[in-house]
Amino acid sequence: MSAYDIPLRTLTGEEASLADHRGKAVLVVNVASRCGLTPQYAGLEALQKTYGDRGFTVLGVPCNQFAGQEPGSAEEISTFCSATYGVTFPLLEKAEVNGDHRHPLYTELTRFADADGEAGDIQWNFEKFLISAEGEVVARFRPRVEPEAPEVVTAIEALLSA
C-alpha cells in the first residue's frame, strides 16, 4: 500500500487522500491548539505562503493524544487556526498518531527514522514528516524543530528544485 492509497478525511468530513496532493511536496504535521508549541502554526503558515505556489503544501492533522491539547470540535479547530494564525493550508480530521487506534497514515509515517536514526512513536505535537512529490517520506523532524529551521527549509527546497 502506498501512502497515496490511505483514506483520509478533511476537517470538514470530506473524503481525501495524499493522492490529492500527488506531484507536490507535503509536510504532514500533527497539530494542537493548546500546546506550548502551538505558535509553530505561524511558521507552518509561512512555509505555505513561501512555497505553496511552487508545488508544496502543509497538511495539518489535529491530535488530542498529548495532554488533551486539542480538545475542540472540527469547527472550533478551524476557527482557532484561521482567526489566530491565518491558516490557509489543509487540515484533516482529528486523529490518533500513536497506540492501538493509530491512524493508518501514521502507521506508515512512523516507520521513517529521524536524523538520529530513530523511528517509532510520535513524541509530541508538531512532529513533521516531509513527503516527496512521488509520495515517499524523505525526512522526519521532531516536535521542537521549528517549521522554518534551516534543516526543514533546506529539505523542502531540495524537493522543489529536484
C-alpha distance (Angstrom), angle and dihedral (degrees) to the residues before:
residue distance angle dihedral
M1 . . .
S2 3.78 . .
A3 3.80 121.4 .
Y4 3.82 83.9 -116.7
D5 3.82 89.7 65.4
I6 3.81 97.0 55.8
P7 3.80 111.0 107.2
L8 3.79 114.7 -125.0
R9 3.79 135.1 177.8
T10 3.77 127.5 -141.6
L11 3.79 120.7 -124.9
T12 3.81 87.1 -98.3
G13 3.82 91.6 54.4
E14 3.79 100.0 -104.4
E15 3.80 120.0 141.3
A16 3.81 113.7 -100.9
S17 3.79 142.9 156.6
L18 3.76 139.9 -170.6
A19 3.81 85.3 -101.7
D20 3.82 85.6 74.2
H21 3.82 84.3 71.2
R22 3.82 97.3 41.7
G23 3.78 109.5 148.3
K24 3.82 92.7 28.7
A25 3.76 132.3 95.9
V26 3.81 107.4 -117.6
L27 3.80 129.5 -160.7
V28 3.83 107.5 -157.0
V29 3.81 112.5 -160.3
N30 3.80 131.1 177.6
V31 3.79 103.5 -135.7
A32 3.81 138.4 -167.4
S33 3.80 133.7 -172.1
R34 3.81 99.9 -145.4
C35 3.78 103.0 45.3
G36 3.77 131.5 111.7
L37 3.81 85.6 -119.5
T38 3.83 94.0 52.2
P39 3.85 91.1 105.2
Q40 3.82 85.0 72.0
Y41 3.81 85.0 82.2
A42 3.83 85.9 78.7
G43 3.81 91.5 56.4
L44 3.79 92.2 44.8
E45 3.80 90.4 52.3
A46 3.82 90.1 47.4
L47 3.82 89.1 55.0
Q48 3.80 89.6 48.9
K49 3.80 91.6 51.9
T50 3.81 94.0 43.8
Y51 3.80 98.5 46.3
G52 3.82 106.2 18.1
D53 3.79 93.3 97.4
R54 3.81 90.7 50.4
G55 3.81 98.0 60.5
F56 3.80 102.6 -80.1
T57 3.78 135.9 117.3
V58 3.77 138.5 176.8
L59 3.80 113.6 -134.9
G60 3.81 114.4 -159.7
V61 3.80 121.8 -154.0
P62 3.82 112.2 -167.6
C63 3.79 111.7 -142.4
N64 3.80 130.7 -176.3
Q65 3.83 97.2 -170.9
F66 3.79 97.5 101.1
A67 3.81 112.0 74.5
G68 3.82 90.7 -41.6
Q69 3.81 91.1 -75.9
E70 3.83 95.5 152.0
P71 3.82 104.0 47.4
G72 3.81 97.4 143.3
S73 3.77 130.9 109.7
A74 3.79 120.6 -108.8
E75 3.79 89.7 -95.9
E76 3.82 92.9 49.3
I77 3.81 91.4 48.8
S78 3.80 92.0 48.9
T79 3.81 92.8 47.7
F80 3.82 92.7 47.3
C81 3.80 93.4 48.9
S82 3.79 96.0 47.4
A83 3.81 97.6 39.1
T84 3.80 97.8 41.8
Y85 3.81 103.2 34.0
G86 3.81 105.5 12.5
V87 3.79 90.0 -121.4
T88 3.80 112.9 -167.8
F89 3.82 99.2 166.6
P90 3.81 120.1 98.9
L91 3.78 121.0 -87.7
L92 3.78 124.4 -156.7
E93 3.78 127.3 -148.4
K94 3.78 117.5 -78.8
A95 3.80 110.8 -79.8
E96 3.78 142.5 176.2
V97 3.79 113.7 -112.3
N98 3.83 99.2 -172.8
G99 3.79 137.5 35.8
D100 3.78 136.1 27.1
H101 3.81 93.3 -34.3
R102 3.79 96.1 45.5
H103 3.80 111.3 150.1
P104 3.84 111.5 -107.3
L105 3.81 89.5 -119.0
Y106 3.80 89.2 61.6
T107 3.80 91.2 45.2
E108 3.81 85.6 63.2
L109 3.81 97.4 38.6
T110 3.81 96.6 49.3
R111 3.80 90.8 59.0
F112 3.80 87.5 72.1
A113 3.80 117.0 88.8
D114 3.80 125.9 -131.8
A115 3.83 124.5 -127.1
D116 3.83 89.9 -76.7
G117 3.80 91.8 54.9
E118 3.81 95.0 -106.0
A119 3.80 119.0 138.8
G120 3.80 126.3 173.4
D121 3.77 135.8 69.4
I122 3.76 125.5 21.7
Q123 3.81 108.3 -103.5
W124 3.82 99.7 -150.1
N125 3.79 143.9 -39.2
F126 3.81 117.8 -41.9
E127 3.79 99.4 33.6
K128 3.80 107.3 157.0
F129 3.82 133.5 -146.2
L130 3.78 121.4 -171.4
I131 3.80 114.3 -149.9
S132 3.80 123.0 -166.5
A133 3.79 125.5 -127.5
E134 3.82 86.3 -99.5
G135 3.81 92.4 57.8
E136 3.82 98.7 -104.2
V137 3.80 123.0 134.3
V138 3.81 105.5 -120.7
A139 3.81 103.8 169.1
R140 3.79 141.6 16.8
F141 3.78 123.1 -158.4
R142 3.78 122.0 -168.9
P143 3.82 121.3 -127.3
R144 3.80 98.9 -93.0
V145 3.81 92.5 54.6
E146 3.79 103.1 101.5
P147 3.81 116.4 -128.1
E148 3.81 91.4 -118.5
A149 3.82 95.0 45.2
P150 3.82 113.1 133.2
E151 3.81 93.2 -111.4
V152 3.81 91.9 54.4
V153 3.80 94.8 45.1
T154 3.82 91.8 45.9
A155 3.82 91.4 51.2
I156 3.82 92.6 48.4
E157 3.81 92.8 47.2
A158 3.81 91.0 48.5
L159 3.82 90.0 56.2
L160 3.78 93.3 45.7
S161 3.80 93.8 50.6
A162 3.82 95.0 44.0
